[in-house]
């Protein structure tokens, strides 16, 4: 009798896992909390790495389709100080081994590659419990339930499945993000002076990503091919401060954010004052570096559920997809699921620890006392 496999979460890791299993004829069901694939936007661009994310996409048989999503020319990088002085300027590389793609488009590619009915939308996990005879019982907020011989937590930062394996919880990194955006249509509808100012700010980005950083703060903005801008403001602060600033009034929130950048070039503060995005604080959390667990029958984790980290190694999404493909490969290779899960985790722990360590170090590089020179030094190494 073939074992049943349940994946909790339809992020990039869970989707890649399911796709690779289905390529090899292994049935799988994904349970996803969101009501549909379009419930929320999926963030900005991802650079997909040759040794991780692209390996996973090849295993999923989707590499050619992935190449059609690539955004050529959008991998350029520019670092400036708070006055807008350019300190580092690297043009786009047409042959980049880390091409940029839109996260939402990549997720859609993976979703569309799965057999109809694979994803059970609107299934938010309420609890998961091991069964005495093996496997797990899953119950969902809507009152439905399921059983699975193999349960895989791909349920992100605040994973419920993780609690079966380790008491580790995400810790606040000391840095908060606030999303910013400038849409081309909105800029054109403003008065002529505002429109000129925002166009000058967009031009200052270059063709890819602008990083204006200083100790404890920064503005990071990406110029998309359609002329729009997406990015975020970063601010260091205690968790209590973060929780007390919900920016309920968007206009007041933007003014408050702009105040944190007093003395910065107007070309940079315009990304804050002219932003079209609702200013919501998004604290950066990370699991402790080196999280691991003892083998527990019939359950494991992929992606952020296993190794949540800050985005400053650029590995989060890439590792999530690689985890999914690697785990699927082990389940296909080994008839004994426990052998497969053990083999997967043996590789998971060292690779995730290495990336998490670099992410923590790079977060300090970007917003520590030596910024922005430390960021220039980091990019010079590449």
N, C-alpha and C positions, 0 to 999 in steps of 0.2 A: 504494500500500500504506500503510495507516494505521500511524503510529508507535506503538510500545509504550511505556507509561509505568509506571515503578515508583516507588512512594513507600516510603521506609524509615522506619517509625514510625507507630503508630496513636494519636498524641496528638491534641489538638484541631486543630492546624494541618494535619497530614496527613489527618485525617478530613474536614475542611472542604474541602480541595483535592480530594479524591476525590469528595466529594458534588457539588461544583459541576461538575466534569468530567462526571460521570454525568448530571446534569441536562441537559447539552448533548449527550448521546449519545456521549461520549468514553470508551472503555474504559480502566481503570486497575486496577492491583493494588497492594495495601498489604502489605508484609512487616513483621510485628511480632514482637519478641523474646518477649513474654510469651505464656504458653500459652493464655490466654483473656481475655475482657473482665473477668473477675472475679478474676484472679490476685492483685491487690492493691487496696487502697482508693485512692481518687482524691483525697484531701485534702478541704479544706473548701469554703467558699463563694467565689464569684467575682462581682465586680460587672462586668456586661457593658456596655461603653460604647456610646453611641449612634453615635459617629463611626467606630468600628472593629469591635468584636465584633458589634454589631447589623447593621452594613452587610454583614458576612460572612454572617450568618444569613439576611438577606434574599436575598442572592445564591444561597444554598443552598436557598431556598424553605422555610425552617424557622422563620421568625420567629413565626408564630402559635403553633406548637408550643412554641417557646421561652417565649412569654409565659405558657403554662400551667405552666411550671416555676418561675416567679418566686416568691420568698419575700417577700411584702409585709410591711413593718414591720421587716425585719431589716437595713436600711441605716442605722439610728441609730448615732451615734458619740459616745463619751464619753472624755475624756482626764482622767486623774487623776495626782497626784504619788504619791510612795512612801508617803505617809501615808493615801492614799485620798481626799484632798481633791479635789473636782471642779473642774477648771479650764475645761473646755469640755464642753458637753452639747447635741448637736444631735439632735432627735427624728427619727423616720423620716419620709420624704417619700413620700406615696402616689403622687405623679406623678414620681418620680425617673427621670432619663434614664440612670441607672446601676443598674438593679435587680439584686438579688442572686439567684444560682441556685447550686445544689449542683453542684460540678464533675463528680461521678460521674453525676448525672442528665443533665447536658448532654452528656457523652461518650456515654452510652447513646443519647440521641436521635440523635446523629450516626451512631453505629454502626448503629442500626436503620434508618436512612434509606438505607443502601448496598445495592446488589444483593447477593444471597447469593453467598458465595464471594469477595467482593472482598478480604477480609482473610485473609492466610495466617498464622495464629497459630503461635507456636513457631518462628519463623524469625529467629533472632538473626544479624545480619550479622557475618561473619568478615572479609571483605575485599571491596573494590570496585575494579575496574581498568578503565581505558579500553581499548577495542578499537581496533586500528589502522584498521579500516574504519569506525569510528564506533560510538557507543553504549558500553555498559558491561557487563562481566561481574560478577555478584554471586554470592558464595559464602557459605554459611551454616554455622553451627557444627555443624548436624546432617549436613553433607556434601552437602546439596542445592545446586543452583545455578540461576541465572536470567540472562537477558539482557534488556536494555532499551535502547531508543533514547534515552529521557529518564529520568534518575535524579534523584530529588528527596530530599534529606536532610531528614527531619522527625524525626531520631533524637536530639533533645535535647541536653543539656549536653555530653555526651562523644561527640558525633557522630563516627562513622567516615567518613561521606561528606565532612565538612568538610575532612579532610586532603587531599582532591583539589584544594581551592581556596585554602586559606590555612593557614599554620603556626600561626595564633593559637590559643591554648588558654585555657580559663577560669582566672581567678586568684581566689585566696581574698580575700574582701572584708574580713576581720577580724571578722566577726560569725557566730556559730553560732546555730541554732535548735534547740530541743528541744520536741517535740510534747507537748501536755498535753490532757487530756480529762476530763470529769466526766459520766458517764452517769446519767440519772435513776434507773434501777433500782439501780445500785450505791450511790448516795447513800442510798436508802431502806433498804438492807440493812445499813448501818453502825449503830453504836450511836447512841443519840439525840443525844448531844452532838455527835459528828462530823457527823451529819445536819443538825443546826441550824446548825453552823458553815458547812458547804458551801452550804446553802440561802441563808444571809446573803451569802456570796460571790457566788453566782449573781445574787441580787437587786441587788447592787452594780453589775453589768454594765449594767443597763438592758435595753432591748429588742433591742439590736444588738451592737456591738463596743465593748469596753473596752480602752483603751490606757493602761497604767501604765508610764511610761518615765522613765529617768534616765540620766545619762551612763554609757555602757558596758553597760547592761542594761535589761530591760523584761519585762513580762508582758502579752501581748495575748490576749484571750479573746473568743469570740463565742458569744452565747446563741442557740441554735436554737429553732425553734417547738415542738419536742417536749420542751423543758426540759433537753436535754443542752447541754454546753459543749465547744467545740473551740477550740484555739488553740496558742500556743507561748510558751516562754520564750526570750528573746534574751540572749546574753552576748557581749561583745567579748573576744577573746583571741587570742594568736598561734596559728598553724596547728599548731605543735608541741604546744601544750597541748591543742588540739582532738583531735589524733590519739592522745594518750595517755590520753584519758578516754572509754572506750567504754561506761561504765555497765553492765558485765556483770551486776551485781547490781542489779535494779530498785529495791529498797528503799533500798539504799545510795546509788544514783544520785539518788533523789529527795531524800534527806537532804543530799547534797552540793550539789544545786541550791538547796535551801532556804537553805543556809548562805550562798550568794552574795547573799541578800536579807535578811540580818540587819538588823533595825531597821525593816523595812517593815511595813505594816499586816497583821495576821493575815488580814484579808479578802482580801488579795492573795496572801500566801504560801500560803493554803489551796489555791489553784489548782495549786500545786506539790506540796504535801504530800499532798493528797487525789486527785491525778491518777490516772486509771485507765489511761493510756497508758504503754506501755513507753518509758522515757526513752532515746531515741537521739539523739545529736548529729547535726545536719544542717547542715554548714557552708554558708554562702551564697557561691556562686561567681558570677563574672560575666566575660564576655568584655570585653576592652579596648573603651572607647568609640570608635566610629568604625570598627569592623572592616569591611573591604570586600575585594574580590578582583577580579582581571582575569577577563574572560569566558572560560570554559572550555567547550568544546562539550558540549552534552547533559547538563549537570548544574547544579544550584543547591540552595539551602537555604531552609527556612522555619522560623519559630518559634525556639525556644531554640538550635537548631543554628546559626542565622544571627546571633542577637543575644541570647544569654543575659544576663540582668540581674537585679538584686535585685528583690524584689516591691514596692518602695516607690514605684513610680509607678502600680501597679495595671494595667500594660499588657501583661505577659507573655503571658497567655492571649489577651487581646484582639488583640494584634499577631499572634500565631500564626494565629488564625483569619482575620484580615484578609490576612496573607501568603498563606494557602492560597487564599482566594477571589480575590485579586488575580492570583496566578500562574495559576490556572485560567482566569480571564477572558482573560488575555493569550494563553494557549495556544489558546483557542477563537477569539480574534480574529485571530491571525496564523497563516497556513498554514505559514510558515517558523518552525520551533521556535526557531532561534537569534535571530531578531528578537523573538520572544515573551520569551525568557529575558532578553535584553538590556533590553527595555522594563520588565520586572518589576524587575530589579536596579537600574535607574536610579531607580526610586521607593523601593525597599527601603532603600537605604543612608542617605539623609537622614532618613527617618522613624524608622528604628531607632536612629540615632545620637542624635536628639533625645530619644527616650524613655529610652535608656540613660544619657544625661547626667543627666536628671531623676531617674532611679532612684538613681544614685550620690549625687547631692546630697541626696535625701530620706533615704537610709540614714543620712547624717550628721545630718540634722535630727532623726531619731528617737532616735539613741543618742550624739550628740555632746555637747559640754560644755554646750550651752545647753538640753538637754532637761530638763523637758518643755515649757518655755515656747516653744521653737522649734516644737514640734508644734502648739501652740495657734495660733501665728502662721500656720502653714501652713494649718490648717483655716479660720482666719478669712478667708483670701484667697478662699475658696470660699463 
